[in-house]
Amino acid sequence: MPEAERYEILVIGSGEAGKYLTWTMAQEGRKTAVIERKYIGGSCPNIACLPSKNVIRSAKVAWFARHGAEYGVQTGPVLTDMKGVRSRKQKMVEGEVQFHLDRFKASGADLIGGDARFVAPRTVEVRLNDGGQRAITGDRVFLDLGSRAVIPDIPGLAAAKPMTHVEALDLDRLPRHVLVLGGGYVGLELAQALRRFGSEVTVIERGQQIAPAEDPDVAHALLENFTCEGIDVLLETRVRQVEGLSGETIRARVENSHGEHVIEATDLLVATGRTPNTQTIGLDAAGIELDARGFIKVSERLETTAPAVWAMGDCAGSPQFTHVAFDDFRVIRDNLNGGSRTTRDRLIPFCLFTDPELARVGMNESDAKTRGIEYRLVKIPMAAVLRAVTLSETRGFVKMLIDAHSDRILGFAALGVEGSEMMAVVQTAMLGGLPYTVLRDAIFTHPTAAEGLIGLLGDRPARSTVALAKVEGLHDIQLKNDL
């Protein structure tokens, strides 16, 4: 091994947290290197968040074209050009990659393309992408290793060479029939997009509902939307065996309450979860321990079990969202400058970008019931939100959980057009510790999605008039819309 080059700051992985830490440390004058084996800027601008939303938008345009008459616009036959969809997405990705390259250069950090592996504490050997090796040691080391899609251990599945989100977002052809394994975020977003492009789509979910982390009313509404769009959804169904090759012919033997039967398709998309990229980087040699799930053990300050080594983003077990990884960066940055920031009690929002979208922050009803927390529930259909009416997109609903004994907002969910914008308003109120009455009495621009909060929260009974009721041994309060 060549003699190790020394850096003050060594970052492994150029994802959301890694790139911002690299730029910040380098701009502060520290000798900084970042090692990236493939995706400059991480998965978000290359193969995940931004490309998926780009493709979903193309699918929405296809939907608009087919429904033009409903808006008073006459169109002819609608055909999907997947090469054009891919080209539009790729143009955006190339622009994002160039932005990142330019910013790395401007920061003064060394961007090293290659695959790193620890050979000693805070020291890695890098197999360079363009050939050769380098040994690098860092006074402080930061791991942003990311995660990858899981391929379940189902007979014949790996041999069928299924798509993950990476390949699905790079399609230049329209599959005739796609079988989607998994009813979580990735599976639902891509299933709807592919259906709108013109593919037949079948979603297989082993649980009792799609979007398993959501309340039953949310999952049911999503299922209704999918059914209306012609997407077949099989719940409580397990895949026992797969035959064939994705992109040609697929035969999946499935089992559910109706017994065993075979589903034939042309393509197979696996969206059954993610696993951290922690197994092949030699963490043992660096004294860095993993938890039982394979994530790097970290403190609430994102410190690992090895001195002067931190982990952030997916590999540290953080919720797998880009905005959380960015906050991981802020936690580490502030603490390096003498702060006392932690990951404890973060109010993390998230969105499912189906159409309509689902946006949620704080507790949902399932969380509150599990924890035995008493709450008041307010809920209205999106048809009562005038912004949705003007857009002719009234599917879905909005609901909020309010503490039973105070006016504190416990959680919020919006399944509807521009729901994420409405959620941001509620999240801001929650961060400021504001009671729901502040939103109820606010003056919001008409007609915006946020204005719907006034209708949601108006004319609700005072706390003193609410009787608490026991539901399945837990406290649950539900205020009907006509109260």
LINJOPE-V864043 format. One record per backbone hydrogen bond with DSSP energy under -1.0 kcal/mol. CO is the residue of the C=O (numbers start at 1). NH is the residue of the N-H. E is the energy in kcal/mol with one decimal. If there is no record, write none. Layout:
co->CO nh->NH e->E
co->CO nh->NH e->E
This chain:
co->5 nh->137 e->-3.3
co->7 nh->139 e->-2.3
co->8 nh->140 e->-1.5
co->9 nh->33 e->-2.3
co->10 nh->142 e->-2.6
co->11 nh->35 e->-2.5
co->12 nh->144 e->-3.0
co->15 nh->19 e->-3.2
co->16 nh->20 e->-1.5
co->17 nh->21 e->-2.1
co->18 nh->22 e->-2.4
co->19 nh->23 e->-2.8
co->20 nh->24 e->-2.2
co->21 nh->25 e->-2.8
co->22 nh->26 e->-2.5
co->23 nh->27 e->-2.2
co->24 nh->28 e->-1.2
co->25 nh->30 e->-2.0
co->26 nh->29 e->-1.7
co->31 nh->8 e->-1.1
co->31 nh->9 e->-2.3
co->32 nh->110 e->-2.4
co->33 nh->11 e->-2.8
co->34 nh->112 e->-3.0
co->35 nh->13 e->-2.6
co->36 nh->114 e->-1.5
co->39 nh->42 e->-2.4
co->43 nh->47 e->-2.8
co->43 nh->48 e->-1.5
co->44 nh->50 e->-1.7
co->48 nh->52 e->-2.7
co->49 nh->53 e->-2.0
co->50 nh->54 e->-2.0
co->51 nh->55 e->-2.5
co->52 nh->56 e->-2.6
co->53 nh->57 e->-1.7
co->54 nh->58 e->-1.6
co->55 nh->59 e->-2.1
co->56 nh->60 e->-1.9
co->57 nh->61 e->-2.2
co->58 nh->62 e->-1.9
co->59 nh->63 e->-1.9
co->60 nh->64 e->-2.8
co->61 nh->65 e->-2.6
co->62 nh->66 e->-1.9
co->63 nh->67 e->-1.4
co->67 nh->70 e->-1.2
co->68 nh->71 e->-1.7
co->68 nh->73 e->-2.7
co->69 nh->72 e->-1.4
co->81 nh->85 e->-2.1
co->82 nh->86 e->-2.7
co->83 nh->87 e->-2.4
co->84 nh->88 e->-2.3
co->85 nh->89 e->-2.1
co->86 nh->90 e->-3.0
co->87 nh->91 e->-2.4
co->88 nh->92 e->-1.6
co->89 nh->93 e->-2.3
co->90 nh->94 e->-2.9
co->91 nh->95 e->-1.8
co->92 nh->96 e->-2.1
co->93 nh->97 e->-2.8
co->94 nh->98 e->-2.2
co->95 nh->99 e->-2.0
co->96 nh->100 e->-2.2
co->97 nh->101 e->-2.7
co->98 nh->102 e->-2.6
co->99 nh->103 e->-2.1
co->100 nh->104 e->-2.7
co->101 nh->105 e->-2.2
co->102 nh->106 e->-2.4
co->103 nh->107 e->-2.0
co->110 nh->34 e->-2.8
co->112 nh->36 e->-2.6
co->113 nh->129 e->-2.3
co->115 nh->127 e->-2.5
co->117 nh->125 e->-3.0
co->120 nh->123 e->-2.2
co->122 nh->138 e->-2.2
co->123 nh->119 e->-2.2
co->123 nh->120 e->-1.3
co->124 nh->136 e->-2.7
co->125 nh->117 e->-1.6
co->126 nh->134 e->-1.7
co->127 nh->115 e->-2.2
co->128 nh->131 e->-1.7
co->132 nh->128 e->-2.1
co->134 nh->126 e->-3.5
co->135 nh->5 e->-3.1
co->136 nh->124 e->-3.0
co->137 nh->7 e->-2.5
co->140 nh->10 e->-2.6
co->141 nh->310 e->-2.5
co->142 nh->12 e->-2.8
co->143 nh->312 e->-2.3
co->146 nh->277 e->-2.2
co->148 nh->275 e->-2.7
co->152 nh->154 e->-1.9
co->154 nh->157 e->-2.5
co->155 nh->242 e->-2.5
co->156 nh->160 e->-1.0
co->158 nh->161 e->-1.7
co->160 nh->246 e->-3.0
co->163 nh->270 e->-3.1
co->164 nh->168 e->-2.2
co->165 nh->169 e->-2.0
co->167 nh->170 e->-1.3
co->176 nh->200 e->-2.7
co->177 nh->266 e->-2.1
co->177 nh->267 e->-2.3
co->178 nh->202 e->-2.4
co->179 nh->269 e->-3.0
co->180 nh->204 e->-3.0
co->181 nh->271 e->-2.9
co->183 nh->211 e->-3.1
co->184 nh->188 e->-2.6
co->185 nh->189 e->-2.4
co->186 nh->190 e->-2.2
co->187 nh->191 e->-2.1
co->188 nh->192 e->-2.0
co->189 nh->193 e->-1.8
co->190 nh->194 e->-2.6
co->191 nh->195 e->-2.0
co->192 nh->196 e->-2.3
co->193 nh->197 e->-1.6
co->194 nh->199 e->-2.4
co->200 nh->178 e->-3.1
co->201 nh->232 e->-2.2
co->202 nh->180 e->-3.4
co->203 nh->234 e->-3.1
co->204 nh->182 e->-2.8
co->205 nh->237 e->-1.8
co->207 nh->236 e->-2.8
co->211 nh->214 e->-2.3
co->215 nh->219 e->-2.3
co->216 nh->220 e->-2.7
co->217 nh->221 e->-1.9
co->218 nh->222 e->-2.4
co->219 nh->223 e->-2.4
co->220 nh->224 e->-2.4
co->221 nh->225 e->-2.2
co->222 nh->226 e->-2.4
co->223 nh->227 e->-2.5
co->224 nh->228 e->-2.4
co->225 nh->229 e->-1.3
co->226 nh->231 e->-2.6
co->227 nh->230 e->-1.5
co->232 nh->203 e->-3.4
co->234 nh->205 e->-2.8
co->238 nh->255 e->-2.6
co->241 nh->253 e->-2.9
co->243 nh->251 e->-2.6
co->245 nh->248 e->-2.2
co->249 nh->245 e->-1.8
co->250 nh->265 e->-2.4
co->251 nh->243 e->-2.6
co->252 nh->263 e->-2.7
co->253 nh->240 e->-3.2
co->253 nh->241 e->-1.3
co->254 nh->261 e->-2.0
co->255 nh->238 e->-2.7
co->256 nh->259 e->-2.4
co->259 nh->256 e->-1.9
co->261 nh->254 e->-2.8
co->263 nh->252 e->-2.8
co->265 nh->250 e->-3.3
co->266 nh->247 e->-2.5
co->267 nh->179 e->-2.7
co->268 nh->163 e->-3.2
co->269 nh->181 e->-3.0
co->273 nh->150 e->-2.4
co->275 nh->148 e->-2.5
co->276 nh->278 e->-1.7
co->281 nh->118 e->-3.1
co->283 nh->286 e->-1.1
co->283 nh->288 e->-2.2
co->284 nh->287 e->-1.5
co->289 nh->297 e->-2.4
co->291 nh->294 e->-1.7
co->295 nh->291 e->-3.1
co->299 nh->302 e->-2.2
co->300 nh->343 e->-1.9
co->302 nh->311 e->-1.9
co->303 nh->299 e->-1.8
co->306 nh->309 e->-1.3
co->308 nh->141 e->-2.4
co->309 nh->304 e->-2.6
co->310 nh->143 e->-2.8
co->313 nh->316 e->-1.6
co->313 nh->318 e->-1.5
co->314 nh->317 e->-2.1
co->315 nh->296 e->-3.0
co->319 nh->321 e->-2.6
co->321 nh->325 e->-2.0
co->322 nh->326 e->-2.3
co->323 nh->327 e->-1.3
co->324 nh->328 e->-2.3
co->325 nh->329 e->-1.9
co->326 nh->330 e->-1.7
co->327 nh->331 e->-2.5
co->328 nh->332 e->-2.2
co->329 nh->333 e->-3.1
co->330 nh->334 e->-2.5
co->331 nh->335 e->-1.9
co->332 nh->336 e->-2.4
co->334 nh->339 e->-2.6
co->335 nh->338 e->-1.7
co->346 nh->348 e->-1.0
co->350 nh->360 e->-2.5
co->352 nh->354 e->-1.0
co->352 nh->358 e->-2.5
co->357 nh->416 e->-2.0
co->358 nh->352 e->-2.9
co->359 nh->414 e->-2.7
co->360 nh->350 e->-2.1
co->361 nh->412 e->-2.5
co->364 nh->368 e->-2.2
co->365 nh->369 e->-2.6
co->366 nh->370 e->-2.3
co->367 nh->371 e->-2.1
co->368 nh->373 e->-2.7
co->374 nh->404 e->-1.6
co->376 nh->402 e->-2.9
co->377 nh->479 e->-1.7
co->378 nh->400 e->-2.4
co->380 nh->398 e->-2.8
co->381 nh->384 e->-2.1
co->382 nh->385 e->-2.0
co->385 nh->389 e->-1.6
co->386 nh->390 e->-2.5
co->387 nh->391 e->-1.3
co->388 nh->393 e->-2.3
co->389 nh->392 e->-1.2
co->396 nh->382 e->-2.2
co->397 nh->415 e->-2.9
co->398 nh->380 e->-2.3
co->399 nh->413 e->-2.6
co->400 nh->378 e->-2.2
co->401 nh->410 e->-2.9
co->401 nh->411 e->-1.4
co->402 nh->376 e->-3.7
co->407 nh->436 e->-2.6
co->408 nh->403 e->-2.9
co->410 nh->363 e->-2.2
co->411 nh->401 e->-2.5
co->412 nh->361 e->-2.2
co->413 nh->399 e->-2.7
co->414 nh->359 e->-2.5
co->415 nh->397 e->-1.1
co->416 nh->419 e->-1.9
co->418 nh->422 e->-1.5
co->419 nh->423 e->-2.5
co->420 nh->424 e->-1.7
co->421 nh->425 e->-1.1
co->422 nh->426 e->-1.6
co->423 nh->427 e->-3.0
co->424 nh->428 e->-2.0
co->425 nh->429 e->-1.8
co->426 nh->430 e->-2.5
co->427 nh->431 e->-2.7
co->428 nh->432 e->-1.8
co->429 nh->434 e->-2.7
co->430 nh->433 e->-1.2
co->435 nh->438 e->-1.6
co->436 nh->440 e->-2.2
co->437 nh->441 e->-2.1
co->445 nh->448 e->-1.1
co->449 nh->452 e->-1.7
co->450 nh->453 e->-2.1
co->451 nh->454 e->-1.4
co->452 nh->456 e->-2.2
co->453 nh->457 e->-2.2
co->454 nh->458 e->-1.7
co->462 nh->465 e->-1.5
co->463 nh->466 e->-1.5
co->469 nh->476 e->-2.1
co->471 nh->474 e->-2.3
co->474 nh->471 e->-4.2
co->480 nh->483 e->-1.9
